[in-house]
């Protein structure tokens, strides 16, 4: 049974390339809204520009404060 991501939100943490990009594209193809997060919001914004279903956030997984801040915003 196929599962749809329509009307769901997916959080992808990583760079705007490679596996993170592929996961984001697959989730978008399934209808999900995607939050992409990483240490370089500028690079993420560039990677996903033009896709209104992708929101860029900042997070550093080695910094608990940024993790908590991301959780509070999401």
C-alpha atoms as one frame of an Amber mdcrd trajectory, in Angstrom:
protein
   0.000   0.000   0.000   1.450   3.345  -1.019   1.533   6.088   1.589   0.842
   9.640   0.493   2.633  12.609   2.011  -0.055  15.023   0.819  -0.779  17.619
   3.501   2.136  16.359   5.615   5.280  18.228   6.623   8.687  16.577   6.280
  11.856  17.835   7.970  15.079  17.213   6.041  18.378  18.115   7.668  21.430
  18.359   5.466  22.942  20.182   2.551  20.968  21.116  -0.506  22.529  18.304
  -2.510  22.959  14.550  -2.573  20.671  12.488  -0.357  19.017  15.515   1.269
  18.099  16.934  -2.136  16.762  13.564  -3.324  14.656  13.118  -0.178  13.287
  16.650  -0.500  12.387  16.125  -4.150  10.742  12.769  -3.420   8.710  14.213
  -0.546   7.613  17.156  -2.699   6.628  14.758  -5.484   4.392  12.992  -2.956
   2.719  16.284  -2.023   4.544  17.120   1.209   5.567  20.529   2.416   9.263
  20.301   3.316  11.342  22.129   5.879  15.020  21.904   4.949  17.461  22.783
   7.702  21.201  23.086   7.951  24.077  25.303   8.987  24.095  27.268   5.730
  20.671  28.775   5.064  22.078  30.723   2.118  23.132  27.528   0.335  19.792
  25.878   1.120  17.874  28.890  -0.163  19.867  28.743  -3.398  19.347  24.977
  -3.776  15.581  25.149  -3.335  14.776  28.556  -4.835  11.633  28.583  -6.869
   9.923  25.806  -4.886   7.214  27.376  -2.720   6.714  24.067  -0.914  10.167
  24.215   0.673  10.946  26.332   3.725  14.542  26.929   4.805  15.559  26.907
   8.481  18.896  27.083  10.298  20.132  24.307  12.588  23.482  23.006  13.796
  23.142  19.490  15.170  26.138  20.059  17.446  24.349  22.966  19.156  21.380
  22.135  21.391  20.178  25.754  21.367  19.704  25.739  17.578  17.968  22.361
  17.734  15.554  23.635  20.383  14.987  26.847  18.432  14.142  24.870  15.298
  11.696  22.708  17.260  10.045  25.824  18.663   9.656  27.341  15.168   8.346
  24.171  13.510
